[in-house]
Amino acid sequence: MDGLSDDSPWLPLILAIDCADRIIHGDTLPIFLLCVIFAYLSSLGSWLDPLLTLIFLALGNGALVTSWIRNSAAVQTAGGSVFVVLASWLIFSRIRSALNSRDDVAWKGPGRPYLIPCRTSHTRVFPTRHSFSYSYLVVGAPVGYKGNVNGIVSIDEPEQSASWPLAGSTKGWCDVNALDYLQSGHSDFGLRGKLDSYVRSQDVDPSDYPHAYLVTAARFLGYHFNPVSFWYLYSSEKVLSAIVLEVNNTFGERRSYLVLRDFEEEAKHISDGTLASSNTAPPRVKGSWPKDFHVSPFNSRKGSYSLLASDPLGTNMEGFRGVDVTISLSSSKGHPKLVARLFSDGEAVDPSIMGNIQKLRFLMSWFWVGFVTFPRILKEAAVLFFKRKLHVWYRPEPLKQSLGRLADGIERDLEGVFRSYVQFLVGHSPKPLSGPQRRKAEHVEIRVLTPVFYSRFVHYAHDFEGIFSELTENGTIWVDKPHVLPDIFLKRGSSPLHASGFTDFACFKLIQNLRRRPERIRRVLTSAEPAASSTRAVDVRDFRISSMDAYVLEEHDRKLKAAYRSALLRLFIADHFFMGSTELLTAVELVGHVGLAWISAAALSSVMTNAR
């Protein structure tokens, strides 16, 4: 350039400005944008970006795409054929499942599968009166039966491992699967195995109850919303002897209660004439227990439940008498608050003897009931809150006896890392903690009560502080021997940041700067109480990365490292900029993907126009 030497310090800046001017005012801007977008997609993009780009590209060139499809007989033929084949396959598969009359298991045990039309009613008497009642469909399933009954009811039927999801489905319209009951996770022993495991956890011998019958709201077309299930337990003489109530709340948490039948109390009441003879009255289970599970947002976790349930089966567990269960809730001072009842409303239906017309008629009459159960609950909750002016009890974290909700995607990723980290710490503990070669090993049980523990634990820079804070202050875990925890989570200084690559260094440096101690979980409050000040404790210590961060960095498992890194970045960015909501962060990311796809489609359209 005139007036500038090659070694002038202004030359690089002038060349950069000249390059930018050529890109902006020339025809190279779309190509430049595409190069930048391609570089982004190569490192941080996902499958959603090219899909959205193609959609915007098609919308922006609608006339061209429409003309091409209209003039292409091959595209029309192929598209029509694919649609017809998929629709026909779906209709054929569902009709075959509904009308295929079969009973896969020659069941010789007591009880039979039944479809049980019912009604459920709720009557609130304190602090205000409110009642409602609606129809409800439950399924009766003999525990131990495995198979498909006439294409309508399937019980403990294994998933079909097929390459095409609609091929050869063995599920009935109403499906009772062991995955949905009692302890979370799969059980190779089905309903019977999970029931035995639960009864054993209550210090009761499951051999005392060799027969069992489950009354529950089954899955319908994969959808499942089941507030409560009843497991009727019978002795070897086929006498109703106990009931397991399995209660689910709308947050995905679960609590099971074992209620034993008090034969001595019944005999005493029969002898003094206050109870009818067992020869004339149907057997029933009566009991009460403290309330320790959050079910309704309009009731605290205090108080007590009482149960009165009749035997649904006849003598020797033959036939079907009907369902009749009453559950009452009393306050901590003994005042009645709520009475809920489930009872049969019409004759139970044996699915094994249903003809094709009966199947279709029954499905048309009842298919909608399961889908409207949750909306019905929301409607009644709205009435209680807006019309009856009841205040709401905020959900507390579950206690040790309850089963926490299922973990979300981030919590599942962090759970895997935490388990691996604890195994590492146990193996490097100065004191023997476990293992077949350590005869004097100390055994300690750490039970995570709610998956929120995993997303809270990673906020602490010091794992020793984190584990004790979550145990004593927030109640997200339970430990049978807290005194052993210092031998696992050693109180040592944080490790320096040693990363093998630039990406790890940059991400973990950002994690280090974003990390801050989580707020303490508030104890149970109601909507009528003033909100507590949300002051967050400020950690003034000069720490580096956490011990679990250092463990992950030293691991050679790239998949584990990437999952952990992504989970922490999403948690901490949401914590600082999106009010702690990863769902809001996801929504903002979606907007960003849409904007990026729109720019990509515009650049591609410009390039194609210039090429023509």
N, C-alpha and C positions, 0 to 999 in steps of 0.2 A: 504493500500500500504506500501511496505517496505520503511522505512526511513521517513515516513510522519505520523504524529499523526492525529487523527480525528479533532483536533481543529486547524490544520495548515491553515494559510490564503491562501496558494497556492492550497489547495485541490479543491475548486470549479472551479478554472480556469483549472486545469489539467483534472477534470472530463468533463468539457465542451469541451476541445480539444479532449479528447478520444471519446466523443459522436459524435462530428463532423466527426472524422476520420472513425468511424464505418458507419456513414450515407453515406459518400462519397465513401468509398471503399467496402462497403457491398451491399447487395441487398435491403436495406431499403431506398435508395435515391429516387426512384420513389414514394414510399408511403409517404415519408416526403414532397416531392414537391406537391403531391396531397393534403395533409393536409393543407399546406400553401395556395395553390390556392383555396381550398374550403373555408378557412377562409376569404380570400379576396372577393370571390364571394358572400359570405353570407352578407358582409357589404357594399361593393362598386360595385359589379358586376351588370350586366344587362342580359336580355334575349339573347343578341348578343353573349355573351361568350360561353354558352353551345352549341349554334347553330354552331359557328365557330369550336368549339372543335370536334363536331360530323363530320363536313366536313373534317377537317384535319385527324381525325381518320379513316374515310372511304378512303381518298386518300392514307394514309399510309398503309392501308390493302386492297388495291384495288383488289388483286387476290382473297382474301378470300370473300370479298363482292360480287364480280362478280360471283364467283362459287356458292355462296349461292342463289343469285337471279336466276342464270341459272338453278339450280336444284330445285327451289321452284316453282312449278306450281301455287300455291295459290297466291304468290306475283305477278307473271306475269299476272294472270287473273284479280286480283284486280286492279293492276296498269293500265292495258289496259282498263278495264271497267270504271274506274274513268276518264281517259283521254277522252274516247268516250262520256261519259255523259256530261262532262263540255263543250267540243267542240260543241256538238249538242245543248246544252242549249243556249250557246252564239249565235250561228248562228240562231237558231230559234227565239230568243228574238229580235235580230236586224232586221231580215227579217219581223217578225210580226209588229214591230214598223214602218218599212218603208212602208209596203204594206197594213196595216190596214186602210182602208178608213173610216174616221169618222170626224165629226165636232162636238166637245163636246158642244159648246155653240151656241145657236140660236141667233146670234148677230144681234140686231136691230138698233145699233148705226151707225153713219156715218163712212165710210171708211171700207176697208177690208184688211186682212193680204196679203202681197205680197212678193214674192222673186224678188229682183231687181238687175239684172246684171248691173254693173257700171264700170267706169274707173276713176282713180284718177290721177291727174297730179300735179307736183310741178315744178315751174320755179323760180330759184334764179337769180336775176339780179344785186345784190350787196352783197359783194364787188367783186364777180366773177360770171360769168354766168354758170349755171348748170341746166339741166332739166331731168326729167324722168317721165314715165307714165306706169301704169300697171293696169291689171284687178282687180276688187274688187266686192265682193258680199255683199249686205246689205239686211236687212229685214224691211219691213214696217209693223208696228203694231199699230192698233187703241188702244189708251190708254183707258183702261176699259175692254177690251176683256180679258177673261181668259179661256184657254182651249187648245186643241190640234187639229190642222188642218190637217187631212188626214195623220197623222204620220210624216209629214215633218216639220211643224212649231208648236212649243208650246209657249204660251205666259202666263206668270204668273202662270204656272202650278206648284202646290205644289209638294214637294219631296215625293216620295212614301216611307212610313215607312214599309219596308218589312224586314223579317229576312234574306232573300237572296238578294243580290244587283241586280241581274238580273231578279228577279221575278216581273212581272207586272209593268214594267217601263212605265210611262205615258209621258215621255219626247219625243219631236220630235227630229229629227236630228239637226235642228236649233232651239235653245232654247233662248228665251228672258225672263230673270228672273229679278225681281225687286232688288234682292241682288246686282246686278252688276251696279246699276245706282244711281246717285245723292248721298244722304247721305249714309254713310256706315252703315251696319247693316240691319237686317230684318225689313220689314214693313208688318204688317198684312193687310194693305189696298192696297198692290201691287203697280204697277206703278202709278196709279191715286193718291193714298195717298201720295207717295213720291213726286210727281210733285206738288201737292197742298201745301205740307209742304215747298218745296223750294220756290215756288212763293210767299207764305205768308212771308217767310224770307226776300224777296226783297221789302216788304211793298206794295205788290200788292194783290188785292182780287182775289183768284182763281176762284170765281164764274163769273168773267168777261170772263173766258175762259173755258166754260163747255165741249168743245170738244178739243181733242188733238190727234196727230198722231206722232209716234216715228219712225225715220229712223236710224237704227243702225246695226253694225256688230254683229250678234248673236253668241252665243256659238255653237260650232260644236263638238259633241262627248265630251263635257265637256271642250274643249279648248276655250279660249277667249282672243283675243288681239284686242282692240277696241280704236283706236286713238281719234275718235270724234263721238259723236251722236248728232242728231238734233231732238228736240222736237218742232213740229209745233203746235202753239196754235191758236184756232179758237173761234170766238165770238159765241153768241147764234144764230146769223144769219148765222153761218158757213162760216164766212169770216176770212181769215188768218190775224191775228192781232199781233202776236209776235212769236219769236223763242227763245228757250233755247239751247245754244251750250254747250255741256258737253265734255270738253277736258281732255284726259288722257295722261300722259307722261309715258315713259318706266320705271320710278322709282316707279310706283304705286300711284302717286299723281294725284289729280283731281281738276279741276276748272270749274265751271259753270257760264255762262254769260246769262243774260236775255236781249234780244234786242227787243224793242217795235217798232211796225210799226208806222211811222209818217204820219198819214192820211192828216194832214193839209199841210205838205210839198208837198205831192203828188198832192193834189188839186191845189196848187199854180203852180206847174210845168205843170200840165195839162192845166191850164188856159193860161199860157204864151207859150204853144206849145212845151216845151222842153221834154215833156213826153207824150207817147201815151195814149189815153183814156183807162180807166179801163175796158171799154166794149170790147176792142180789144186786150189788153195785159193781160197776166196772172198776178194775184196778186203776189207781192213780198215784201220782207222785206229788208230794207237797213239801216245800222247803223254802228257806229264806237265806239271804247272804248279803254282806255289805256291798254297796255300789262302789266300784273303783275304776270305772271305764267311762269315758266321755262319749255319749251317744247323741243326745239332743242338745243343740246350742241353747235351749231354754231351760236346761237343768244343770246344776253343778255336778261335780263328781262325788258329792257326799250323799248320804242316805242309804237306803237298803231296798233290795228287791225281794219279792215273794212270788212263788210259782205254784200253780195248781194245774196239773196236766193229766188227762185221762189216757188210758191205753188205747191206741188207735186200732189195734188188732184184737181179734176175738180170742176165745179159749184156744190154747195151744198154738197161738199166733196164726190161726186159720181164719180166712175171711177178712173183712174190714169193717170196723165200727164207726169210723169217722174221727176227724181231728178236733180236739177241743182243748185249747191251752189258754190260760189267763195269767198275765204277768202284771203285778202291781208294784208301783214305785212309791216309797214313803220318804219324807224328808228326814234329815238327821235328828229332828225332834220327834219323829214318829207320826207326823201328820200325813194322811194320804194325799198324793199329788196326781197320780196318773194310773189309769187302768187300761191295759192293752190286751186284746183278745184275738185269737185266730181260731176259727171254727169252720167245719164243713158246711157247704151251702149246696146241697144236692148230692146225688149218688156219685161215689167214686167210679172211675172208668178203668176197666182192665184193658190195656192197649193190645194185649195179645189176641183178643177176640174181635177187634174192630175191623169192619169191612172198609172198602175203599171210600164209599160214600160217607160213612161215619167219621173216617179220618179227615176228609176234606171239610165236613161240617164242623167238627171239633176245632180244627185249625183256624177256620174262618171266624169262629166264635171267641177264641182265646189268644190268638197270636199277638194282639195289641197290648195285652195286660202288662206283661213284663216291661215293655217300653215306656209305659206311662206311670210306673210306680214312682220313679224319681221325680218327674214333673209334679205328680200329686203331692209328694212330700214338700217340694218347694212352694207349692200353692198354699198349703196349710201353714208353712213357716212364715210366709208373707202375711197371712191373716193374723198370726200370733204377734208378729212384730209391729205391723202398721195399724191393725185394728184393735187388738187386745193390749198393745203397748207393753209387751213383755220384753225385758232386757236380755241381751245375748251374753252367754258365757263363752269367752274365747277358749279355743281348744288348747288344753294343756298337753305336754308331751306324755306319751303313755308310760305306765308303770311297768315294773318288771314282769308282772303276771300277764301282760297284754302282748299282742303281736303288733309291731309297728307297721306303718304303711310300706308299700313297695318303694324302692329307691328310684329316683329319676336317672337320666343318662349320666349326668355329672357325678352323682353320688355313687353309681355303680362303678364308674372308672376309679374314683377315689377309694372305694372299698377294696378293690383288687390291689391297689398300691399299699393301702394300710395293712392288709393281711400279710403281704409280702414283707413289709417293713417290720411288723411285729415278729414274724418268724426269724428275721435277721437279728433282731435285738435279743430274742430268747436264745438263739445260738451263740451269741457273744456275751451273754450275761456272766458276771463274775461268780454267780451262785448257780448251782444246778436247778433248773426249772422243770425240765421234762426230758423224756427220752428213755428207751428201754435199758440203756447202759448205766443210767443214773438211779441207783436204788433209793437214794435219799433225796430224790428230786422233789421240789415243791410244786404242787399243781395249783394253778390259779385260773379262775374262769372270768373272762371279760365279756360281758354281754352288751351288745349295742341295742339300745331300746328303740331308737329311731334313726333312720338314715341321715337325718340332719346332722348327726354327730360328725360324719365324715367331712362335710362342707364347713363345719365349725372348727374342727381340729386343725385343718391346714391354715387357718388364720393365725394360729399361735406360732411365734418364732421359736419357742422352746417347748418341746413335746412333753417334758415333765410338768410344766405349768399347765399345758393344754389338757392333759389327761386328768389331772386333779381338779381343774376348774370345771370340766364337763361332768365329773363324778359328783363333786360336792355342791357346786353352785347351780348347775343347769340341769342335772339329772338326765342326761342323754345316754349315759352308760350305767351299767351296774357291775360291780366287782365283788366277788365273794371274800377275797383276802386283800384289802387295800394296802396292807403293810408290805406286800411283796412288790408293789408297783415301782418303788425306787430301784429295785434290782433289775427291772426291765427298761424303764424310761429313765436312764441315768441323767442326773443333773450336771450336764457338761456344757461347755461353751459352743457357740455356733461355729460351723465350718466356713472357711473362706470359699469363694466361688471359683471352682475349677471346672471349666467347660471345654469340651474337645472341639467345638465348632462355634462359629459366630452366631448361628441361630440360637443355640442353647445359651450362650453367654448373654445375648441381648434379651431373650425371653426371661431367664431367671433373674437377671438384673432388674428388669421391669417388675417381676413378681416380688423381689425383695423390697422395692420402693413402694409398691402398692399395698403390701401386707400390713394389716393392723388388727389389733385384738378385737374379737367380736363382742357385740353388746351382750350383756347378761340377759338370759331368757326371763321374761317377766312371769311372775307367778299368776295364778288365775285371776283375771279381772273380768268385769262385765262392762257392757256398753253404757251402763248407768254411772260408772265411776270415771273420774277424770283421768285422762291419759297421763302416764308417767313421763317425766322429762327424758328425752332420748339422748342424754349426755353419754358420750363414749369415753371409756378410760383411755388415756393417752399413754402409750408406752414410750418412756423417755430413754430407755436403754439403747446403747449403740450396738446393735447386733447385725450379723451378716445374714446368711441364708439359714433356713431351719435345718435340723438334722435329717428330716425326711427328704428335703430338697437335695441335700448332699448325697443321701443314699440313692435317690433316683438318678442323679447325675453320674454316679459311679457304676450304675447298672449298664449292661451292654444290650438290654432289651429295648430296641428302638421304639417298638410299638407301645410298651409301657411308658417310656419317657415322653413320647408324643401325646399320649392320652392324659397323663398327669399335667404336663405343661399347658395343654389346651384347657383342661378343667380349671386350673388355678387362674389362668388369665381371664377366663370368662367370669369366674366368681368375683375376682377382685375388681375388674372393670365395671361389672354390674354394681358392686358394692360402692364404688366411688361416684359413678356417673348415672346410674339407672335405679337408684333407690333400693339396691340389693336384689332387683328382679332380673333374673336371667331370661325370663320370658319377654320382658320389655327389650332387653338387649337383642334377643333373637328377632323381634319384630323390626328393630332398627336395621339389623343386618339384612333382613329380607328387603327392606326399602333400598338399601345400598346395592344389593344384587340386581334389583329391578332397574335402578338407575344405570348401573354399569352395563347391563344387557341392552338398555335403550341406546346408550352411546355407542356400543359395539355395533348394533344393528344399523344405526345411522352412518357410521364410518364405512361399514361393508356396502351399504346401499350407494354411498358416494363413490367408492372404488369401482363398483360394478357399472355405475353410470358413466364414469370417465373411461372405463375400458370399452364401453360401447361407442 
